[in-house]
């Protein structure tokens, strides 16, 4: 199958157009040339016959298969002279008489007017045969131009095609595109392009390594102090002498610390994507959801909130469990933070997970920007990375996340993993 958008097809197409145009020009030139030469030869033949059969005293009317002659003078008129020919003045004409095409020569000579007529039917037949050959040649030119153009384009683009194929299969972790075959033998534009791709790949590889090492190092170094901070906050939360305002502040510290721990864990796991084999295992979504619910139940405090999991169908995903916990945990924490009373329900289905709350909801402009990085809504107390991080993890696994919210009624977050 030809790919109409390929360079080879386009070159072949334009070569065919060029061949067709050239053939049309040649055919038109041949037609005009043959027509002119044919008329000239017929005129010479008619004049020669006239000179042969006419004199001052006598005119013998020629009557051959191709040539007929007539005379008109004051004393003589050929009996078979057609009336439409008789009216002609001296000159050369193409006309039809009795359904037969003629080349007509009219000459005044020796005090008389002579009409010489050449039957062009045989001439037209030979011309038709000739032009069939011309048409055949034109078609041959068109197809040979297209085939030649396609072959030439294939030769020219074969290196580009091979280069594109190898670049298309390249991964960021590849250290070389194996382009020795072209870099060492080709000094043209294709060779320069291959060398440019290699240079770009090396820079890209170095950039990815620096980014991943930096992310992994920073995330690893932050885990220990964050764990200490979280432990200290949990101890403070057990202090019964704290005032409600102090407890509220400690809860906010707890939330921020937990967000940072989740963020560093996610960054550490996602930094491993191109550095080592990932630890993806089958994860039961209901089990992870139950674990996340129990982990975050303490955030309810004394508020009248019902937090539970509804497992409608079993769902198993190939994913790193910590990342799935971050996704579900972030959605649960957001729901609990924005709900003063009512319920937060985590619903697990075969193709999706839904976290539904009866909280304050979001305004349309907040809903539109909720998953933007560092965006914080009017009632948000976090750093603005929670939903952005959830979105990045979902994108990594091919899950689709969507939010639906009505101000004053609550929010519904849906993770659709049917396509993964």
N, C-alpha and C positions, 0 to 999 in steps of 0.2 A: 504493500500500500504506500502511495506517495503521501508525504506530509506536505500539505500546501503551504505551510508556513516555514518550511525548511529552506535553507540557502540554496541547496542543490536544485530543488524544484523551481525556485524563483529564477535562478540562472538559466535552467533549461527552458522555462517559460519565455524569458526575454530573448533567448537565442532563437526559439521557435518564432516569436514575433518578428525578430530581425530577419530570419529566413523567409517568413511569409512576405514581409515588406519588400525584401530584395527580389523575391520571386515575382511579386506583382509588378515591380518596376521593370524587371527583365521581360516579363510577358507583355507588358504594355509597349515596351520598346520594340520587341520582336514583332508584335502585331502591327504597329505603325510602320515599321521597316518593310515587312512583307507586303502590307497594303500599298505602300508607296511604290515599291519595286514592281509589284504586280500590275499596278496601273501604268507604270512607265513602260513595262514590257508590252502590255496590251496596246498602248498608244503607238509604240514603235511598230508593232505588228500590223496595226490598222493602217498606219501611214505607208508602210512598205507595200501592203496589198493595194492601197490606193494608187501609188506610183506605178505599180505593176500593171494595173488594169485600166488606168485612165491616160488619155492623151488628148491632143487638141481636136482630133477628128472622131475619136471613138472611145466608148467606155463599156467594157465587158463586166457586167455585174458579177462579182464573186458570190458564190453560194456554197460554202463549205460547211462542215459540221460546226465550226466555231465562228466563222466570219461571214457576214452578209454585207452587200454594198448597194447603195441606191443613188440615183442622180435626179436632180431637179434643175431644169433650165427653161428658157423661153420656148424651146422647141421640143423638149423631151421631159417626160416624168416617168419614173419607174412605176410600173403598175402595182407592185406590192409594197410601196412605200407607206409605212404606218402614218396615220394622220398626226399622232402625238409627236412623232419624230420630225415630220415635215415642218412643224412650227418652230423648230430649234434654229437658233442663230449659230454662226461659227463658234466652235469651242469644244470642250470635252465634258461629258456628262455620264452620270450613273443613273440608269432608269430601268423601269420594269415595263415590258411590252408583252402582253398576252401571258402573264404569269411567269415570264422568263426575265431574269436580270441580265442587262447588257451594259457594256462599256461603249459609249457612243462618241465618235469623232466626226465633227462637222467642219468641212473645209470648202471655201470658195476658191475655185481654180478653173482656168480655161473658160471663163464665162459661165460656169455652172456651179451648182452647190452639190457637194458630194456628202453622203451620209454613210459612214462605215460603222458597223455594229459588231461587237465581240460578245459572244455568249459566254458569260462568266460562271455558269453552273459548274463546269468541270474545275475551273480555277477555285471556286468556293469549296468544292469537295476536297481538293488537295490542301487548301488552307485549313479546313476543319480537321483533317487528319494530322496536319502539322501541329495545330493548336492542342490536339489531344496529347501529343508528345510533350508539348510545352506544359500542359496541366499536370501530366504525370511527373515531369521534371520538377515542377513547382512543389507538388506534394512530397516528392523525394527530398527536396531541399528543406522543406519545413520539418519533416520527421528526422532527417539526418542532422539538422541544426539543433533540434531539441535533444536528440540522443547524444550528439557531440557535446552540447552544453552541459548535459547531465553528467556525462563521463568526465569532462574537464572540471566541472564543479566538484565532483566526487574526488578527483585527484587533488584538487586544491584544498578542499575542506576535510580530507581524511585525517590530517594531523589535528585540525581543530576539533573534529568530532571525537577523536580518541582522547584529546586533552579534556574536552568537556565531560566525557564519560568518567575519566579518572577523578576529575575535580568533583563531579556530582556524587561519587561514592566516597569522597574523603570525609573523615571525621576530625573534629577539633583536636583529638588526641594523636592523630597521625603526625609523625615527625617528618615524613617525606611523601611526595606524591608519586614516587617512582617514575619520574619524567626524564631519566637519563637518556632514554631512546631518542628524545627530541632535543634535549639541551645540548647533547654532545654532537649532534649531526645537523641541526638546523640553526642557521644564523639569521634567518628571516624574522618577520614579525611574529610568527607562531612560536619560534624558539624564544624570543624575547618575552612573549606572553607567558610561556611556561616558566621561565626563570622568575618573572614577576610573581606568579602564583606561589612558587616555592618560597620566595622571600616573604610574601604576605602570610603564608601558613606558619612560617617560623616565628614571625612577630605575634601572630594570633595565639600560637601555642605558648609562647613566653608570657603573654598577657594573661591567659587563662590560668597558667600555673601560678603566677604572682597573685592573682585575685583569689584563687582557691586556697593557696597556702596562707595568705593573709587572713582570710575569713576563718579558716580552720584554727589558726594560731590564736586569733583574738577570741574566738568562741571558746576554745579550750581554756585559755587563761582566765576568762570571766566566770567559768562554772564554779570554781572553788569559792571566791568571795561572794557570789550570789547565793550559793548554798548556805554559807554562814549567815548572810543577811536574812534569808528565809527562815532559818532556824531561830534566829533572835526574834524575828517578828512573831513567829508562832508562840514563843515563850511569853512575849509581851501580851499577846491576845488572851492568855490564860490568867492574867493579872486582874483579879476582881476589884481592885481599888481604882481602876481607871474610870474616868468619867465618860459618858456617852460620846462627847466630842473627841476625846482622846482615842477612844475605840474606833471612831469613824476614820480618824487620821491613820491609825495603825492598819485598818482594813485597806485603805488606799495604798499604803506602803506595801502591804502584802500583795495586793493586786499588781502593782507596778513591778515588784520583785518577781512574781510568778510570770508576768509577761516577758520580762527580760530573760528568765531561765528558758522559757519556751522559745524565745527568739534565738538565743544562742544555740540551743539544741537543734532547732530547725536549720540554722545557718551551717552548723557543723555537719549535719547529715546531707544537706544539699550541696555542700562544698565537695563531698566525696563522689559526686556524680561522675566526674571524668577522671578521678584519681585512682579509684579502686572499685572493686566489684560491690555493688549495692547489696544490702541485706534484706531484699524484698522477700517476704514470706506471706502465705495465705493468712489474712486477718478476718476474723469474724466481726462484722460491723456491730452486731448487737453486744458482743462481749466488750468491745472497746467502748461503746456508748455507755454501758452499765458502769464500767470502771471510771469513765470520765464523770458520770453523774455522782458517784460516791465520792470522788476526789474533790468535787466542787460543792458538795452539799453544805459544807460548813459556811459557805458564803451567804446562805439564806439567813442565818442568824435567827432573830425572833420574828421575822416577817412571815405573814401567812401565805406562803408560796408552796404549791405542790410541784415537786420536781420528780419526774419519772420517765421511764423508757417504755415505749410501746413497740414491741417486735411483731410486726405484721407478717413479715416473710424473712427467711434467712438470706443474708447477703455476705459473700466472701470476696474480699479484694486482695489482689497481689500488690502489697505496698509495705513500706516500712512502718511498723506499728507506732513508733514515736511521732511520725509525721501525721498519721491519721488521728492520733490522740490530740495533737496540737490543733488540727482542724476542728474536731468536735469540741474540744475543751474551750477554744476561743469562742465558738458560737454559744456554748452554754454560759460562759462568763458574761458575754455581752447581754444575753437574755436576762440573766439574774440581775445584772447591774441596772438594767432599765425597767425592771419589774418590781413594784412595791407590794403588790398582792395579786393573787390569782394563781397562774400555773405556768410552768415551763415544761413542755412535752417534747421529748426526743422520739421521733417516729422513724423506725427502720423498715424500709420496704426492699423488695428485690432489686429495684433499679435506682433508688434514691433514698436519701436521709433528709428528714425535715426537723428543724428546731423551731417550735412555735411557742411564742410567749404572749402574755396579755399585758405587756408593759405600756410605756408611754408612746411607743411608735416613733416614726421619723417623718419629718416634713419632706415633700417631694424633692427639694433641692439637696437635702441631706442624703436621701436615698440614692440620688443620682451619683453622688460623689463618695459614697460610703466606702468603696473599696480602693479609693485612691490612696497612694502612699502618703503617710503623715497627715491625712485629713482627719480632723476631729470635729464631731458634731457638737451642738450647743450643750448637750448633757453628758458628753463623754469626758471621762477622767483619765483615760489611758494616754499612750504616746502616739496614737494614730497609726500603729503598725499592725494591729491585730488582724483586721479583715484583709489588709493588703497582703500580709503573710499567708493567710488562708487562701487567697486568690492565687498566689504564686505556687503554693503546694498543689492546688487543684489543677493549675495549668500544667504542672510537671507530670501529673498522672492522667491528664486528659479528661478530668472531671469538669462539669459545668456548675458554677455556683450562681444562684440568683436570689434576690431579696424582694420581698413584697411587704409593704408596711402601710398602715393607716394611722395617722396621728391620733393618739388617745385610745386606740384599740389594740395595738400590738404589732409584732413583726414576725414574719415567717422567713427563715433562711433554708434554702433547698440545695443540697449537693446531689447532682444527677451524675451517677457513675455508670449509667447503662452502656455508654460507648467505650468504656475502658476494658 
